[in-house]
Amino acid sequence: MSEQVKASGSRKQSFSEFMEKHRAGDFFQKYTMTIALVLVTIVFATWKGKEGLILLPANITGLIAENGYVFVLATGMLLCILTGGNIDLSVGSVVCFTAAVGCTMMAGGANMWVTALVMLLIGLAIGAFQGFWIAKVRVPAFIATLAGMYAFRGFTNVLLNGLRVDITNEGFLQVFGNGKTSFIPDVMRDLFPGLNETFTKDNAFLTGLIGENFVTKFNVTCMCIGILAAIVFVALRVHKILSQKKLGISQSIPGQLVSMVLITVLVLWICFKFSCYRGFPMVLIWIGLVLGIYAYITTKTAIGRHLYAVGGNEKATALSGVKTRNVYWFAYANIGLLAGLAGILTAARAKGIDPVYGEGYEMDAIASCFIGGASAYGGTGKVSGMIIGAVLMGVINKGMVIVGVDANFQKVVKGIVLLVAVMFDVLSKRQKR
């Protein structure tokens, strides 16, 4: 009898230890916005009368293209937020100003690559200029960037004289835009002509999968890139798991394996959807470069660690020998550079620029960071989380347009989502204390 009691107590203890080790609360806290993204997508995908529209290849491509500036600006905004919850209110105006300069130059016959370089340098110069006042003179970031928001919006109006300037440079539109030719060409079909015969044969499975226009729509190159990306991702994740196991680092191998499988399936599914339309849009290449570079900077470099350290405890970081003022300067110079890139993408997508472009861009970037898990207090946030936040905002925007929600109510919904995300962060911080 006593042995049964002991066994029962041991089982209870083991169960308690298991639950403590794998707390459901920690899981939901870590993946709250990912779960929210899935649920929101399901809601719009099953909306009565609009079933599946948001998951159509054309809409997924449009979602990425329409929110390209959000991914780029939110990446730069994340660096500012990491330094202590600071933000940049001027990025929307800087995007419009750099785009206005670029469009005016190309209207005068300037080379597209020279124009793009000038736009990037102007953005970098503006960011460094504002960073100087914030880092060296110690003007509050809110005030310095608010002044920039008004000033560069005014410069844009002066430069454009209140009129629209169109872009006629087809090369610029193809490389940076989202027109019918702004996609990576299907080079695999050119290299292997036999693929056309394979797809044109009577194939009931392929026809049932994406329809009769399979041969004309399916982009083989896009799918091959997706498969290669999935293989590389799996190899890197397996290497990481084995390295952690070798070093004796505590880890949840089943959890990592499930995450690996889900991400791999998602990558392949998205690439399949792109392949069924026109392939990878060019804007996705620029977004991918920005996200990859800054994910590396924030996780693998000294300046990345300094950003987190300054946001966590600036005084302690300064005492350790880090020049904290230079960290602020770096963050704001970077967001200026990325605002220049966003200006390029915005001008190319709109095939020109109006004086009103860029209004509200800063709010979309800020919302994406906070929804993606960046702390309002600084020191916490990842590029991967920001991506989830930006995609969630994009899905909400696209979904509400598809189901016909009034534009005014769309802003209400986005405001509520942002408030809930920040409340979640505040309550989490309070609970930890």
ABEGO torsion letter per residue (X at the ends): XAAAAAAAAAAAAAAAAAAAABBAAAAAAAAAAAAAAAAAAAAAAABBGABGAAABAAAAAAAAAAAAAAAAAAAAAAAAAAAGGBBBAAAAAAAAAAAAAAAAAAAAGBBAAAAAAAAAAAAAAAAAAAAAAAAAAGBBAAAAAAAAAAAAAAAAAAAAGGBBBBBABAAAAAAABABAABBBBBAAAAABAAAAAAAABBBAAAAAAAEAAAAAABBAAAAAAAAAAAAAAAAAAAAAAAAAAAAGBBBBAAAAAAAAAAAAAAAAAAAAAAAABAEBBAAAAAAAAAAAAAAAAAAABAAAAAAAAAAABAAAAAAAGBBAAAAAAAAAAAAAAAAAAAAAAAAAAAGEBBAABGBGAAAAAAAAAAAAGBBAAEGBEBAAAAAAAAAAAAAAAAAAAAAGBBAAAAAAAAAAAAAAAAAAAAAAAAAAX
